[in-house]
């Protein structure tokens, strides 16, 4: 029997996934090992001293400025303390408490359907109290700034203003996975900073996964930058794959233990590096595409926390919205991804 967790905050319970024509022709059989992630019981491995999971600063409120960091790849930590723009540690352990926003249900209109891998964990990002979804207990959220809940054609989402709006959760969703796929549905908007590090999964020390974007304000286009550090570092700088702002997108990072790939709307972007894991300002000529998947000797990432709408150190904020995330402990093929409409 599978326990399904849904969110009563939604005005109408809805299917998060719909069967559509797949992007790829190959199919991989379902790997039925259901994964249940419980609410994190211990303290978050905070940014103030990332080498010591038992050490963290007191709970703080956000007073940081809105300037986005543009130096370095994804803000190199080097295993040491992560710098905080506001001079304090983002502390997700003071997230507001759970309410009765989630429940179990066995009726129609649940947050999954038959196309959802049974080992996936779904995060519904559609309110400011808890992260609901499937495969986990509800996670309390710490709200920073003034993000707002909005209506979209596919349901509710959380919109971020690009200055100091963020959500923090005391869970790192790919904790312990040797292979994994992380998927996020989001909308980048015009008018944001050039560098936005908007979905950050932080582990111990310098280990982390970050979905980033670079914005060309004049052209109103963005491209995906994906960053993974877990034993070794990989960073794909997809400058050759620009996309218009203002639409909803599905983005994915896929780790199979030896290689790293990323996708936008189910399409593989064989992006290369830009000055290793720390360069900026590359062009398609200086960051040429790869002929084979990017090699990554991945060793895994331990427990920690997640920031949505910002880098974990509260800079490089997103101007846009996030609706949904899904995490699977294996490397999915594109036809196994969340399918449109997004």
C-alpha positions as CSV (number, residue, x, y, z in Angstrom):
1,X,0.0,0.0,0.0
2,X,1.3,3.5,-0.9
3,X,0.6,6.5,1.3
4,X,-0.1,9.6,-0.8
5,X,0.3,13.1,0.7
6,X,-1.6,15.9,-0.9
7,X,-2.0,19.5,-0.1
8,X,-5.3,20.9,1.2
9,X,-4.1,24.5,0.5
10,X,-4.8,23.9,-3.2
11,X,-8.3,25.2,-4.2
12,X,-8.8,22.1,-6.3
13,X,-6.8,18.9,-5.9
14,X,-5.2,18.3,-9.2
15,X,-3.0,15.9,-11.1
16,X,0.6,17.0,-11.1
17,X,1.5,14.7,-13.9
18,X,-0.2,14.0,-17.2
19,X,0.6,11.3,-19.7
20,X,1.8,13.0,-22.9
21,X,3.8,12.0,-26.0
22,X,7.3,11.4,-24.7
23,X,10.4,13.3,-25.8
24,X,12.4,10.1,-26.4
25,X,11.6,6.8,-27.9
26,X,13.4,4.5,-25.5
27,X,11.7,3.4,-22.3
28,X,13.2,2.2,-19.0
29,X,11.3,-0.2,-16.8
30,X,10.1,1.1,-13.5
31,X,12.4,0.4,-10.5
32,X,10.0,-0.2,-7.8
33,X,11.7,0.8,-4.6
34,X,9.5,3.4,-3.0
35,X,11.3,6.0,-1.0
36,X,9.8,7.8,1.9
37,X,11.6,10.8,3.3
38,X,10.7,11.8,6.8
39,X,10.7,15.3,8.3
40,X,14.3,16.2,9.2
41,X,14.7,15.7,13.0
42,X,18.1,17.2,13.5
43,X,19.4,20.7,13.0
44,X,20.2,22.0,9.6
45,X,23.9,21.9,8.6
46,X,24.0,25.7,8.5
47,X,26.1,27.9,6.4
48,X,27.9,29.6,9.3
49,X,30.1,26.6,9.8
50,X,29.5,24.0,7.1
51,X,32.3,21.7,8.3
52,X,30.6,21.2,11.6
53,X,27.0,20.0,11.4
54,X,26.4,20.6,15.1
55,X,27.4,24.3,14.9
56,X,25.1,26.9,13.6
57,X,24.2,30.4,14.4
58,X,21.0,31.5,16.1
59,X,17.8,32.0,14.1
60,X,17.9,35.3,12.3
61,X,15.5,37.4,10.1
62,X,16.6,38.5,6.7
63,X,18.1,42.0,6.4
64,X,20.2,41.3,3.4
65,X,20.4,43.5,0.3
66,X,19.2,42.3,-3.1
67,X,22.5,42.4,-5.0
68,X,23.3,39.2,-6.8
69,X,26.7,37.6,-6.6
70,X,28.3,37.4,-10.0
71,X,31.8,36.3,-9.0
72,X,32.8,32.6,-9.2
73,X,30.8,29.7,-10.5
74,X,28.3,29.0,-7.8
75,X,30.0,30.7,-4.9
76,X,32.9,28.4,-4.1
77,X,32.9,27.3,-0.5
78,X,36.1,25.3,-0.6
79,X,34.7,23.3,2.3
80,X,34.7,26.3,4.6
81,X,32.1,28.8,5.8
82,X,29.8,30.1,3.2
83,X,29.8,33.9,3.1
84,X,26.4,35.5,3.8
85,X,25.6,38.7,2.1
86,X,23.7,39.9,5.2
87,X,26.5,38.9,7.5
88,X,24.4,36.2,9.1
89,X,23.7,32.5,8.6
90,X,20.5,31.5,6.7
91,X,18.8,29.3,9.4
92,X,16.1,27.1,8.1
93,X,15.5,25.5,11.5
94,X,13.4,28.4,12.6
95,X,10.9,27.7,9.8
96,X,7.3,28.3,10.7
97,X,5.6,25.2,12.2
98,X,3.5,22.7,10.3
99,X,-0.2,23.2,10.2
100,X,-3.0,20.9,9.0
101,X,-2.2,21.6,5.3
102,X,-1.6,18.0,4.4
103,X,-3.5,14.8,4.6
104,X,-3.7,11.3,3.2
105,X,-6.2,10.4,0.6
106,X,-7.1,7.5,-1.7
107,X,-9.6,9.2,-3.9
108,X,-9.3,10.8,-7.4
109,X,-7.3,13.9,-8.1
110,X,-4.2,13.0,-6.1
111,X,-0.8,14.6,-6.8
112,X,0.5,11.6,-8.8
113,X,-0.7,9.2,-11.5
114,X,0.5,6.0,-13.0
115,X,3.3,7.8,-14.9
116,X,5.0,8.9,-11.7
117,X,8.0,6.7,-10.8
118,X,7.2,4.9,-7.5
119,X,10.6,5.8,-6.1
120,X,10.2,9.5,-6.7
121,X,9.7,12.2,-4.1
122,X,7.5,15.2,-5.2
123,X,7.7,18.7,-3.6
124,X,4.6,20.9,-4.2
125,X,5.8,24.5,-3.9
126,X,2.4,26.1,-3.8
127,X,2.0,27.7,-0.4
128,X,4.1,29.5,2.3
129,X,3.5,27.1,5.2
130,X,4.8,23.6,4.1
131,X,6.2,21.7,1.2
132,X,3.6,19.1,0.5
133,X,3.6,16.5,-2.3
134,X,4.2,12.8,-2.4
135,X,6.7,10.4,-0.8
136,X,7.5,12.5,2.3
137,X,6.0,14.1,5.4
138,X,5.2,17.8,5.0
139,X,8.2,20.0,5.5
140,X,7.9,23.3,7.3
141,X,9.1,26.4,5.4
142,X,11.0,29.4,6.6
143,X,9.9,32.4,4.6
144,X,12.4,35.2,3.9
145,X,11.2,38.5,2.3
146,X,7.8,38.6,0.7
147,X,7.3,35.8,-1.9
148,X,3.6,35.4,-2.9
149,X,1.4,32.5,-3.9
150,X,0.1,32.9,-7.5
151,X,-2.3,31.0,-9.7
152,X,-1.1,29.3,-12.9
153,X,-2.8,27.2,-15.5
154,X,-1.4,24.1,-13.8
155,X,-2.1,25.1,-10.2
156,X,-0.6,27.4,-7.6
157,X,3.1,28.4,-7.4
158,X,5.3,30.7,-5.4
159,X,6.6,33.9,-7.0
160,X,9.8,35.6,-6.0
161,X,10.5,39.3,-6.6
162,X,14.2,39.0,-7.4
163,X,15.5,41.0,-4.4
164,X,15.4,39.1,-1.2
165,X,12.5,36.6,-1.4
166,X,13.3,33.0,-0.6
167,X,12.1,29.8,1.1
168,X,14.2,27.6,3.2
169,X,13.7,23.9,4.1
170,X,15.6,21.7,6.5
171,X,15.9,18.9,4.0
172,X,18.5,18.1,1.3
173,X,16.6,15.9,-1.1
174,X,19.4,13.9,-2.8
175,X,21.0,13.0,0.5
176,X,22.9,9.7,0.1
177,X,21.9,9.0,-3.5
178,X,24.7,7.7,-5.7
179,X,22.6,8.3,-8.8
180,X,19.7,10.7,-9.0
181,X,17.5,13.0,-11.1
182,X,16.4,16.4,-9.9
183,X,13.6,18.1,-11.8
184,X,12.1,21.6,-11.2
185,X,9.3,23.4,-12.9
186,X,9.8,27.2,-12.9
187,X,9.3,30.4,-14.7
188,X,12.1,33.0,-15.2
189,X,10.9,36.6,-15.6
190,X,12.4,39.6,-17.2
191,X,14.0,42.3,-15.0
192,X,16.1,40.1,-12.8
193,X,19.8,40.0,-12.0
194,X,22.2,38.6,-14.6
195,X,23.2,35.8,-12.3
196,X,20.5,33.9,-10.4
197,X,21.2,30.8,-8.3
198,X,17.7,29.9,-7.5
199,X,17.4,26.3,-6.3
200,X,20.2,25.3,-4.0
201,X,20.6,21.9,-2.2
202,X,23.4,22.3,0.4
203,X,25.2,19.4,1.9
204,X,28.2,19.2,4.4
205,X,31.2,21.5,3.7
206,X,31.3,22.6,0.0
207,X,29.1,19.8,-1.3
208,X,26.0,21.2,-3.1
209,X,23.7,21.1,-6.1
210,X,22.5,24.4,-7.7
211,X,20.1,25.2,-10.5
212,X,21.3,28.6,-11.8
213,X,20.4,30.8,-14.7
214,X,22.2,33.6,-16.6
215,X,19.9,36.4,-17.9
216,X,20.5,38.5,-21.0
217,X,18.3,41.5,-20.1
218,X,18.5,43.1,-23.5
219,X,17.5,40.0,-25.4
220,X,15.1,38.9,-22.6
221,X,16.6,35.4,-22.8
222,X,18.1,33.1,-20.2
223,X,20.2,29.9,-20.2
224,X,20.7,27.2,-17.6
225,X,23.8,26.7,-15.6
226,X,23.9,23.5,-13.5
227,X,26.4,23.0,-10.7
228,X,27.2,19.7,-8.8
229,X,29.9,19.2,-6.2
230,X,30.0,15.8,-4.5
231,X,33.5,14.4,-4.4
232,X,34.3,16.2,-7.6
233,X,32.9,19.3,-9.3
234,X,30.9,19.6,-12.5
235,X,29.4,22.7,-14.0
236,X,27.5,22.9,-17.3
237,X,27.4,26.4,-18.8
238,X,24.7,26.3,-21.5
239,X,25.4,29.6,-23.1
240,X,24.7,28.1,-26.6
241,X,21.1,27.3,-25.5
242,X,19.2,30.5,-24.8
243,X,15.5,30.5,-24.0
244,X,12.9,33.3,-23.8
245,X,11.8,34.6,-20.4
246,X,8.2,34.5,-19.2
247,X,7.3,30.9,-20.0
248,X,7.1,27.9,-17.7
249,X,10.0,25.4,-18.1
250,X,11.0,22.0,-16.9
251,X,14.7,21.7,-16.0
252,X,16.5,18.6,-14.9
253,X,20.0,17.5,-13.7
254,X,20.8,13.8,-14.1
255,X,23.7,12.1,-12.3
256,X,24.4,8.5,-13.1
257,X,27.6,8.2,-10.9
258,X,30.1,8.8,-13.7
259,X,28.5,11.5,-15.9
260,X,26.4,14.7,-15.5
261,X,23.7,15.9,-17.9
262,X,21.1,18.6,-17.8
263,X,17.9,19.2,-19.8
264,X,15.4,21.9,-20.5
265,X,11.9,20.8,-21.5
266,X,13.2,17.3,-22.0
267,X,15.9,18.3,-24.5
268,X,19.5,17.4,-23.7
269,X,21.8,20.4,-23.7
270,X,25.4,19.1,-24.2
271,X,26.8,22.2,-22.6
272,X,30.5,22.4,-21.7
273,X,32.4,24.1,-18.9
274,X,33.2,27.8,-18.6
275,X,36.6,28.0,-17.0
276,X,36.1,24.9,-14.9
277,X,33.8,25.4,-11.9
278,X,34.4,29.1,-11.5
279,X,34.4,30.9,-14.8
280,X,31.9,33.5,-16.1
281,X,31.3,35.4,-19.3
282,X,31.9,32.6,-21.7
283,X,30.5,32.5,-25.2
284,X,29.5,29.5,-27.4
285,X,33.1,29.7,-28.8
286,X,34.8,29.7,-25.4
287,X,32.5,27.2,-23.8
288,X,32.1,24.7,-26.6
289,X,29.5,21.9,-26.4
290,X,30.7,18.4,-25.5
291,X,30.6,15.4,-27.8
292,X,29.9,13.0,-24.9
293,X,28.2,13.4,-21.5
294,X,30.3,15.5,-19.1
295,X,32.4,13.1,-16.9
296,X,31.8,13.4,-13.2
297,X,33.3,11.1,-10.5
298,X,30.3,11.6,-8.2
299,X,30.7,10.5,-4.5
300,X,27.4,11.6,-3.1
301,X,26.2,14.5,-0.9
302,X,25.1,14.2,2.7
303,X,22.3,15.8,4.7
304,X,21.7,19.6,4.9
305,X,19.1,22.0,3.7
306,X,17.5,23.6,0.6
307,X,16.9,27.2,-0.5
308,X,14.3,28.0,-3.1
309,X,14.5,31.4,-4.9
310,X,18.1,32.1,-3.8
311,X,21.5,30.7,-3.2
312,X,21.8,29.3,0.3
313,X,23.8,32.3,1.4
314,X,20.9,34.6,0.4
315,X,22.2,36.2,-2.7
316,X,21.7,35.7,-6.5
317,X,17.9,35.8,-6.1
318,X,15.4,34.6,-8.6
319,X,12.9,36.9,-10.3
320,X,10.3,34.4,-11.3
321,X,8.3,31.6,-9.9
322,X,8.7,27.9,-8.9
323,X,5.8,25.4,-8.8
324,X,7.1,21.9,-8.4
325,X,10.2,19.8,-7.8
326,X,10.7,16.0,-8.1
327,X,13.7,13.9,-7.0
328,X,14.4,10.3,-8.0
329,X,17.3,8.1,-6.7
330,X,18.4,7.0,-10.2
331,X,19.2,8.4,-13.6
332,X,15.9,8.9,-15.5
333,X,15.5,9.1,-19.3
334,X,13.7,12.1,-20.8
335,X,10.5,10.1,-21.4
336,X,10.5,9.4,-17.6
337,X,10.6,13.1,-16.8
338,X,7.6,15.1,-15.8
339,X,5.7,15.7,-19.0
340,X,4.1,18.9,-20.3
341,X,2.1,21.0,-19.9
342,X,4.1,22.6,-17.2
